[in-house]
Amino acid sequence: MPRQGWVALFLVLVAVLIVGGFLAVDRLAGEQEDGVVVEKPELGTTPVVRTDLRRVETFPAMVRHAGFRLVISATGGIVTRVPDEGAELVRGESLVEVDGRPVFVFYGERPMWRALRLPPDGSEVEGPDVEQLELNLEALGYPIGSEADRILDDGTVHALRRWQADAGLDESGALELGRIVYVDGPVRVGRSLVELGSVLAPGMPIVEVSETTQEVRLDLPVDRRDRISVGASVGVRLPDDVTAPGTVHDIGMVVFQSVEDRRGVDLVEVAIRLDDPRLGAPYLGFPVDVEIVTDEAVNVLAVPVKALVALSEGGYAVEVETGGEITLVGVDTGMYADGLVEVEGEIAAGDLVRVPK
């Protein structure tokens, strides 16, 4: 190539490098102008408060009627009437009919296990079942002539005959096995387990019943069992987002696994009664959430978590503002809950600490 050609090529390369350099500097400057500038957040103040902090764990549950149980037949026969589901029965009312004769609801803890009648030889019939019968006759308005004394005597038999007459039964003064079903109190009829015309045998379940009151059933994982006790207060979040206070009524002793839960978690059944049962009345059968306090710090000083300043040497401090002066005060932290943190240090309730707005 002639010398003039080499010179021209050299000048072109120099020009390209100069222009490229200017473009690169201009691009970098543009990137700096377009970059995000991190600004220091605007600060405000909030007072240190003395309060109770609670850490809450939530579990799924369901509203149902309390005291679920099965009514077992003590005798055999043909079912001639079944109760209406949802019916509420009190002492002295008929639950079911067998062989055309009603079976009545009485209150008591013991089931009826024998017929009661005066023996022809004049021997004494005595026991807690006699006393249970006497108490019910008295409550229904059929006095036995003395205090309930666990002894089947003429006074008890006379009261029994009067009740039998009013109930449409034979006035025999004897009570055959299976004529009475003892329950804890007023009951609500659930699902019938027999149909009209069914042949009953002793020991067969007849119907599901429950108390007329409601409860919240919680299947609690066994590893959370130590978080609650009978009588403990809990919160029940209802479908309308109202949190109703409740009390743990009973905790089951039997460990089981829900067939609906494939994780194989061991559970115990917990019964919770709402402090105001009217709140749960519209939600029978609805799912709810039970809120259990798993940790608590009572009457402690607390600040918002975002008020904490991490120290380079470790630990935390807060910036206390007094009369326009800012003082960094070291604090020991405790429990965290609901955006607050428990603190201890040279601060007091009412002190103003700085927080990002």
DRENRO-197146 format. One line per 4 residues: number of its first residue (from 0); their letters; for each residue x, y, z of C-alpha. Coordinates in Angstrom, 3 decimals. Layout:
// DRENRO-197146
NUM = A = X/Y/Z  ...
// end
This chain:
// DRENRO-197146
0 = MPRQ = 0.000/0.000/0.000  1.335/3.522/-0.766  2.381/5.627/2.160  -0.577/7.955/1.699
4 = GWVA = -2.971/4.956/2.137  -1.408/3.936/5.448  -1.697/7.449/6.743  -5.387/7.647/5.778
8 = LFLV = -6.153/4.324/7.476  -4.387/5.447/10.671  -6.429/8.666/10.808  -9.680/6.727/10.367
12 = LVAV = -8.828/4.372/13.274  -7.956/7.306/15.529  -11.282/8.954/14.706  -13.206/5.754/15.492
16 = LIVG = -11.492/5.403/18.862  -12.179/9.018/19.782  -15.856/8.807/18.816  -16.251/5.446/20.599
20 = GFLA = -14.699/6.890/23.727  -17.103/9.808/23.717  -20.072/7.413/23.215  -18.945/5.170/26.090
24 = VDRL = -18.542/8.123/28.455  -21.932/9.446/27.403  -23.592/6.018/28.010  -22.068/5.689/31.452
28 = AGEQ = -23.217/9.166/32.333  -26.701/8.252/31.122  -26.719/5.079/33.241  -25.780/7.097/36.294
32 = EDGV = -28.576/9.546/35.592  -31.108/6.709/35.097  -29.966/4.706/38.166  -32.108/4.349/41.319
36 = VVEK = -31.073/6.732/44.026  -31.583/5.311/47.530  -32.907/8.044/49.756  -32.871/7.998/53.517
40 = PELG = -36.453/7.397/54.731  -38.303/10.233/56.385  -38.483/9.691/60.146  -41.291/10.300/62.609
44 = TTPV = -41.764/9.476/66.268  -43.989/7.113/68.229  -44.283/6.610/71.982  -42.975/3.641/73.906
48 = VRTD = -46.034/1.755/75.211  -46.681/-0.577/78.132  -48.848/-3.405/76.904  -49.438/-7.173/76.703
52 = LRRV = -47.899/-9.043/73.777  -49.367/-12.323/72.593  -48.209/-14.763/69.956  -51.177/-16.574/68.434
56 = ETFP = -51.361/-19.819/66.448  -54.440/-20.568/64.335  -56.066/-23.987/63.789  -59.073/-25.024/61.649
60 = AMVR = -62.193/-26.186/63.524  -65.970/-26.566/63.085  -69.132/-25.461/64.899  -71.355/-28.372/65.953
64 = HAGF = -73.766/-29.349/68.694  -72.126/-30.344/71.960  -72.310/-33.659/73.789  -72.723/-35.976/70.805
68 = RLVI = -73.722/-39.510/71.800  -75.610/-42.580/70.585  -78.825/-43.802/72.198  -78.613/-47.569/72.602
72 = SATG = -81.663/-49.808/72.763  -81.942/-51.828/75.983  -84.707/-54.030/74.616  -85.928/-55.583/71.369
76 = GIVT = -88.970/-54.993/69.199  -90.281/-53.340/66.051  -89.627/-49.623/65.504  -93.037/-47.956/65.069
80 = RVPD = -91.960/-44.283/65.237  -88.675/-42.472/64.708  -87.953/-38.958/65.974  -87.736/-35.904/63.735
84 = EGAE = -84.196/-34.755/63.112  -83.565/-31.453/64.839  -86.287/-31.947/67.449  -85.356/-30.796/70.955
88 = LVRG = -86.540/-33.021/73.782  -86.709/-32.449/77.530  -87.382/-34.694/80.505  -90.569/-36.731/80.162
92 = ESLV = -90.903/-36.467/76.372  -90.940/-39.430/73.989  -87.814/-40.111/71.940  -88.828/-43.133/69.866
96 = EVDG = -91.576/-45.762/69.754  -91.023/-49.530/69.898  -93.853/-52.043/69.517  -96.308/-49.164/69.593
100 = RPVF = -95.145/-47.914/72.992  -93.020/-44.775/73.577  -89.524/-44.698/75.040  -89.122/-41.642/77.269
104 = VFYG = -86.263/-39.262/78.018  -85.297/-38.877/81.698  -82.205/-37.130/83.078  -79.385/-39.039/84.720
108 = ERPM = -75.820/-40.255/84.393  -76.516/-44.002/84.584  -78.223/-46.022/81.860  -81.220/-48.153/82.808
112 = WRAL = -79.845/-51.651/83.288  -82.725/-53.559/84.927  -86.485/-53.606/85.301  -87.820/-52.082/88.518
116 = RLPP = -90.743/-53.661/90.352  -91.677/-54.675/93.885  -90.791/-58.362/94.389  -93.719/-60.574/95.439
120 = DGSE = -91.702/-61.911/98.395  -91.445/-58.412/99.874  -87.667/-58.203/99.549  -86.079/-54.796/99.157
124 = VEGP = -85.063/-53.286/95.815  -82.348/-50.689/96.361  -79.781/-48.881/94.225  -78.686/-45.678/92.449
128 = DVEQ = -81.048/-46.443/89.560  -83.978/-46.286/91.977  -82.785/-42.921/93.268  -82.395/-41.658/89.679
132 = LELN = -85.996/-42.664/88.912  -87.272/-41.015/92.109  -85.527/-37.729/91.327  -87.092/-37.646/87.847
136 = LEAL = -90.586/-38.423/89.125  -90.241/-35.606/91.663  -89.017/-33.206/88.953  -91.998/-34.091/86.746
140 = GYPI = -94.446/-33.333/89.535  -95.052/-36.805/90.953  -93.916/-36.705/94.609  -92.787/-39.979/96.144
144 = GSEA = -93.844/-38.975/99.677  -90.303/-38.745/101.051  -86.795/-37.858/99.995  -85.179/-39.925/97.268
148 = DRIL = -83.649/-42.749/99.286  -82.542/-45.329/96.672  -85.252/-47.731/97.886  -88.209/-48.815/95.754
152 = DDGT = -91.141/-48.571/98.153  -94.889/-47.920/98.050  -94.378/-44.148/97.722  -92.149/-44.604/94.665
156 = VHAL = -94.567/-47.112/93.111  -97.545/-44.801/93.664  -95.726/-41.899/91.967  -94.698/-44.217/89.119
160 = RRWQ = -98.327/-45.314/88.564  -99.480/-41.688/88.357  -96.800/-40.901/85.777  -97.675/-44.034/83.771
164 = ADAG = -101.332/-42.990/83.668  -100.499/-39.535/82.327  -97.995/-40.981/79.816  -100.552/-43.401/78.371
168 = LDES = -98.834/-46.517/79.743  -100.236/-49.414/81.735  -100.513/-48.348/85.385  -98.559/-51.366/86.563
172 = GALE = -96.283/-49.616/89.030  -93.428/-51.561/87.438  -90.900/-50.148/84.990  -89.747/-52.548/82.293
176 = LGRI = -86.203/-52.426/80.927  -85.852/-50.024/78.005  -88.882/-47.849/78.740  -86.637/-44.936/79.761
180 = VYVD = -83.463/-43.522/78.204  -81.313/-41.474/80.575  -79.452/-38.454/79.179  -77.509/-35.610/80.810
184 = GPVR = -80.103/-32.923/80.032  -82.168/-31.522/77.163  -81.160/-33.145/73.873  -81.337/-32.341/70.201
188 = VGRS = -82.184/-35.244/67.902  -79.670/-35.905/65.162  -79.582/-38.657/62.582  -81.897/-41.634/63.095
192 = LVEL = -80.027/-44.946/62.842  -83.140/-47.091/62.355  -86.117/-46.958/60.011  -89.804/-47.618/60.546
196 = GSVL = -90.322/-51.345/60.753  -86.724/-52.075/61.742  -86.282/-55.004/64.110  -84.393/-53.853/67.188
200 = APGM = -82.195/-56.058/69.317  -80.723/-55.103/72.700  -77.501/-53.161/72.269  -78.395/-51.663/68.880
204 = PIVE = -77.956/-47.892/68.405  -81.257/-46.123/67.735  -80.489/-42.457/67.147  -77.776/-39.833/67.475
208 = VSET = -78.442/-37.070/69.985  -76.521/-34.088/71.270  -76.963/-31.292/73.732  -79.028/-28.311/72.618
212 = TQEV = -76.009/-26.049/73.098  -73.245/-25.644/70.534  -69.528/-26.135/70.716  -66.519/-25.718/68.483
216 = RLDL = -64.676/-28.951/67.730  -60.953/-28.637/67.200  -58.745/-31.548/66.162  -55.494/-30.373/67.725
220 = PVDR = -52.085/-31.839/66.789  -50.682/-33.742/69.753  -47.468/-31.716/69.676  -49.584/-28.634/70.483
224 = RDRI = -51.452/-30.303/73.334  -49.399/-28.544/75.997  -50.437/-25.132/74.656  -53.945/-25.308/76.174
228 = SVGA = -55.802/-26.685/79.177  -59.414/-27.080/80.275  -60.715/-23.648/81.247  -58.249/-21.780/79.012
232 = SVGV = -59.517/-18.838/76.970  -59.280/-18.939/73.157  -60.567/-16.860/70.270  -62.879/-18.315/67.612
236 = RLPD = -62.893/-16.456/64.295  -66.354/-16.920/62.796  -67.258/-16.753/59.084  -68.363/-13.113/59.506
240 = DVTA = -64.788/-12.260/60.658  -65.949/-11.674/64.232  -63.581/-13.191/66.804  -65.751/-14.629/69.572
244 = PGTV = -64.216/-15.459/72.964  -64.465/-19.101/73.965  -63.398/-21.459/76.746  -61.855/-24.919/76.447
248 = HDIG = -64.518/-27.262/77.838  -62.912/-30.664/77.336  -59.759/-32.229/75.899  -59.975/-35.825/74.704
252 = MVVF = -57.595/-38.473/75.941  -57.745/-40.597/72.765  -55.134/-39.937/70.092  -56.299/-40.467/66.503
256 = QSVE = -55.505/-39.583/62.908  -58.041/-37.865/60.681  -58.953/-39.883/57.591  -59.060/-36.579/55.699
260 = DRRG = -55.469/-35.722/56.618  -52.945/-37.802/54.700  -49.964/-36.403/56.595  -50.471/-38.916/59.399
264 = VDLV = -50.552/-36.255/62.139  -51.634/-37.480/65.596  -54.592/-35.471/66.905  -56.695/-35.032/70.035
268 = EVAI = -60.260/-33.712/70.072  -60.809/-30.414/71.872  -64.286/-29.083/72.704  -64.662/-25.308/73.022
272 = RLDD = -67.759/-23.475/74.269  -68.386/-19.923/73.082  -68.823/-17.478/75.946  -71.837/-16.084/74.059
276 = PRLG = -73.461/-19.075/72.274  -75.673/-16.737/70.227  -72.654/-15.706/68.161  -72.167/-19.228/66.839
280 = APYL = -75.869/-20.094/66.383  -76.034/-19.065/62.671  -72.933/-21.087/61.787  -73.779/-24.666/62.799
284 = GFPV = -71.696/-26.947/60.569  -69.499/-24.068/59.326  -65.685/-24.139/59.411  -64.059/-21.619/61.762
288 = DVEI = -60.561/-20.814/63.001  -59.467/-21.202/66.610  -56.796/-18.802/67.807  -54.655/-20.128/70.659
292 = VTDE = -52.183/-17.961/72.547  -48.907/-19.878/72.421  -46.702/-17.261/74.085  -47.427/-14.170/76.151
296 = AVNV = -45.570/-11.242/77.710  -47.721/-9.268/80.146  -47.303/-5.605/81.081  -44.075/-5.017/79.157
300 = LAVP = -42.566/-2.026/77.370  -42.803/-2.302/73.587  -41.858/-0.344/70.467  -42.462/-0.984/66.759
304 = VKAL = -39.970/-3.484/65.362  -38.906/-0.913/62.738  -37.759/1.396/65.550  -34.832/-0.935/66.314
308 = VALS = -31.377/0.153/65.181  -28.814/-2.626/64.692  -25.497/-1.788/66.373  -22.181/-2.595/64.685
312 = EGGY = -20.896/-4.210/67.878  -24.055/-6.360/68.085  -27.418/-5.896/69.741  -29.985/-3.166/69.235
316 = AVEV = -30.780/0.382/70.229  -33.557/2.900/69.713  -33.278/6.585/68.916  -35.014/8.532/71.690
320 = ETGG = -36.026/12.099/70.883  -36.194/14.562/73.780  -36.649/18.280/73.138  -35.265/17.963/69.624
324 = EITL = -32.179/16.055/70.836  -31.626/12.475/69.614  -30.085/9.921/71.990  -29.136/6.372/70.979
328 = VGVD = -30.280/4.091/73.826  -29.280/0.434/73.910  -32.105/-2.066/74.586  -32.515/-5.759/75.202
332 = TGMY = -35.255/-7.295/73.065  -37.765/-9.912/74.131  -40.931/-11.204/72.528  -42.032/-10.136/69.031
336 = ADGL = -45.762/-9.961/68.170  -48.075/-7.952/65.905  -45.310/-5.664/64.657  -44.119/-4.813/68.176
340 = VEVE = -41.117/-5.963/70.156  -40.614/-6.141/73.911  -37.693/-3.937/75.045  -35.797/-3.311/78.278
344 = GEIA = -33.338/-0.499/78.868  -33.037/3.118/79.980  -36.417/4.038/78.531  -39.937/4.467/79.895
348 = AGDL = -43.510/4.398/78.678  -44.259/7.619/76.812  -40.701/8.233/75.584  -40.670/9.130/71.879
352 = VRVP = -38.593/6.885/69.623  -37.872/7.541/65.979  -39.386/5.294/63.308  -39.546/5.458/59.503
356 = K = -42.772/7.028/58.309
// end
